[in-house]
Every structure is written in structure tokens, then in C-alpha cells.
Amino acid sequence: MSTVQAQPNFGPRNPGDTLQSVRISGDRSVVLSIYAPKASEVTVTGDFRQDNRPLSLSKGADGVWSVMIKDLRPDIYSYDFRVDGIQTYDQRNSDLIEMENNFSNIFEVPGPEGDYCAIKPVPHGRVIKNWLYSNTVKKTIRFHVYTPPGYENMREKLPVLYLQHGGGANDATWIMAGRANFILDNLLAEGRIKPFVVVMPMGHPTPGMHFDLGLGGDKYYQILFNEIMPYVETNYNVSDKRYDKAYSGLSMGGLQALNIALFAPEKFGYVLPLSTGYFPPQVKELEEKHATALQNPEINKLKLFWIAMGGETDIAYQNGNNVNAVFDKYGIKYTKATYPAGHTYITWRHNLHTFAPLLFK
């Protein structure tokens, strides 16, 4: 007579079943490992290197490939394994980043320098997924909203920051990679900011990345202005006044921020592009076809036009300088900032930590 086990045996079947894929030492070195016994080559990339060049892993007799990374500054780092050229998610690490079409992994090197985005025993806000049918693209779209701790008991209408991700990411990335909620929780606990709501839309509701100059070529702006913002102002306790609204975006989202600053500045009181800049043909087009927009007095009515870069290793660095030169030519007032970590969420987390206390003064 056969028997059926109520609890099947899920014990280890190979070294990968018990592998600790991320090992962090007190000397700030990190060992990354993956079990791939049949692979002929394994590499890893990530923002633990500013140049993002791949590191080769070495194969052990047990089929585990490993590499050591030394002297990392305390912070959060992303990484992607490639096994025989195929990007491979680290299934042994549940700390991940949700992107538009894939996942990446992250690890955290603890230390005082990373305290700004650490998960601390302070009051925490809520992160809410919102689903909304868009008549613009004829499908249901998703966006995330952060509400500060104690929001449910707040009677006064709150300011709102629209916080945009970059190309290839999605509306969850500012939470998963950017730690936006924890950064703001910590700033609130320190008394450095006043409570505000954060809305994180999907930046490319139609396939592909959009780097258009102006508001006409990308349906994102119709969705933002005509659907998401009215929804937020109806369903959340937020103000609809110009100077209670801010917009910030990084990379592709930074181009969206530039477009808003130049072509719809009256909608926001604060605009903060991060790691971005129009490409040379767009800069030429901007001056040749949109000189009137560059002279719109509403641009200089922004309380803060804050343009930040990731230092000279930021891939958008030169484009950003080119755009700033045009702004100087037309008398557009802006504030420059930098965090020299390159084109990475290391930079953008620090940007948020720096600019959040400047908002809604």
C-alpha cells in the first residue's frame, strides 16, 4: 500500500539550495555568488562600479561562481548576474528592484554614510498601489502613492511631489531602488521636512522610451495632467495650488521635468530635473523653434528650478551642461547641484534627500 507524504521532502538538492548569494563583511567587502554548474562564463554588473564594467566570477569545484568586491561605501547597490551572456535574476536574494520588463537585485552595505535611507524605528508612511483606467491609452495604468505617517488624521490639505523614474524602470522603482518612502520617513522624524504626499506614475505608458522635446509627442503628459493629477486631487487630501505642487524626475523622467518646466511651468511651483539634458539635435531645435517658450515669464516664477547631475561620470553630464548654457542665454534662473556617483540611484537617493527639505517653504 502506497503512502502520500503530507509534507514533501524539500531538503537541499544541490549547493544552490543553501547558497548565501550575498555575504557582507565588516570591512565593507562583499562576496557575490551564484550556482551555475554548467555555465562557461559568469559576470556581474552593477552600480558598485561607476563605469558599470562587468566583473568576472570564478568557478568553484561545487559549481558555485563567486567574486569579491572591496571597500564599498555604505549605501545600497544594484547588481545583475549574466550567465553565459544571459541576464539572470539572483533567486537566493529577495531584495530586488522591479523594472519595466525585468528585475535586478540589490544589497545594502550598512554604515553611517547610508543612514539617510536606512529602515529605522521611526513612524512610517504608507505606499499605496493605485489602478486607474486611462482613456488616453485605453488601458488600466498603475501608479504608486506615498502618504506620510499620520496622514489619515491630517485635516489640512498637503503639498504633493510628483516623482518620476527613468527609462526602463517603472512606478515601483523609486520605492524599491530609491527608498523614497524611507528617506522621507527619516527626514520627517528629524523634523527637516513638512509632511507631503508623493505620487510616482509610470513614465512610459506606451512601449519604448520617450525622449521627445515638448509635450506633444508623448501621451504621458495627457495622462499626468488630465487623469492622474485630477484623480489624486479628488481621492487624496492634497492641495491643487501651484506652489503646493512639485515635479522631479531622473534621466528620461528628467527630460519630462525639463519639458514641464519649459512648456507647462504654471502647473508646478517646483521643478527638479535629475541627471538629464536634451540631446544636441533637441537643443538646436529648442532655440530654433521654441524661443518663445524659453522666454515665458512663468518659468522664472518657479520657486525652485533645481538641476542636479551625478558628476562628470554621469552619462547625461554634457547634455545637461548644453541645456544649462541655453538657460543662461535666455535668463532662465536655476540652481545647480551634484552628487558625484554617476547615473545611478545612489545619486538620485541622495538628490531626494537633499532637495526634499527645500520644497514647500
Secondary structure as UniProt FT lines:
FT   HELIX           15..17
FT   STRAND          22..24
FT   TURN            26..27
FT   STRAND          30..35
FT   TURN            37..38
FT   STRAND          42..46
FT   TURN            47..48
FT   TURN            50..51
FT   STRAND          55..56
FT   STRAND          58..59
FT   TURN            61..62
FT   STRAND          64..69
FT   STRAND          75..83
FT   TURN            84..85
FT   STRAND          86..88
FT   TURN            91..92
FT   STRAND          96..98
FT   STRAND          103..109
FT   HELIX           112..117
FT   STRAND          126..134
FT   TURN            135..138
FT   STRAND          139..147
FT   TURN            149..150
FT   HELIX           151..153
FT   STRAND          160..164
FT   TURN            167..168
FT   TURN            171..172
FT   HELIX           173..176
FT   TURN            177..178
FT   HELIX           180..189
FT   TURN            190..191
FT   STRAND          197..201
FT   HELIX           220..223
FT   HELIX           224..228
FT   HELIX           229..235
FT   HELIX           242..244
FT   STRAND          245..250
FT   HELIX           252..263
FT   HELIX           265..267
FT   STRAND          270..274
FT   HELIX           280..289
FT   HELIX           291..294
FT   TURN            297..298
FT   HELIX           299..301
FT   STRAND          304..309
FT   TURN            312..313
FT   TURN            315..316
FT   HELIX           317..329
FT   TURN            330..331
FT   STRAND          335..338
FT   HELIX           345..355
FT   HELIX           356..358
//
